[in-house]
């Protein structure tokens, strides 16, 4: 059973569940927006993405962030997906991350886009 993130209940009052594709997307979202050190039992889990919202925008920083995010996704979720591409777009104080990945269990190509700003 894949528990929905964020946690919620369904119409029957039970823990809401999602399919495998939605669960993987939610795991990517958790990884991207968790700061390293935020989880007590997994201090290295996370990507440090939110710290980059306040950094000056430049192609070099976007490229470095792209490689950092790809490495974090591969490290923590490599058993359920294979990263195809990670694209980072920084505009003003908004970061947009697009991740294309192959689900290992179904061999389907998925794309997820996440946007955060101040």
RAKA-V534456 format. One line per field, one symbol per residue. psi: psi as a letter, one per 40 degrees, with the letter a starting at -180 (. if undefined). burial: # if it has 9 or more other C-alpha atoms within 8 Angstrom, else .. Layout:
# RAKA-V534456
psi = ???
burial = ???
This chain:
# RAKA-V534456
psi = hhhihihiiaeeeihhiiidddddddddddddehhhedhdegdehieedddedeiihiddddddddddddddddddedeeihhdihhhhhhbfhhhhhhhihhddefihihhhhhia.
burial = ..##....##....####....################....#.#####...#...#....##.######.###..##.####.##.#.#..############..............
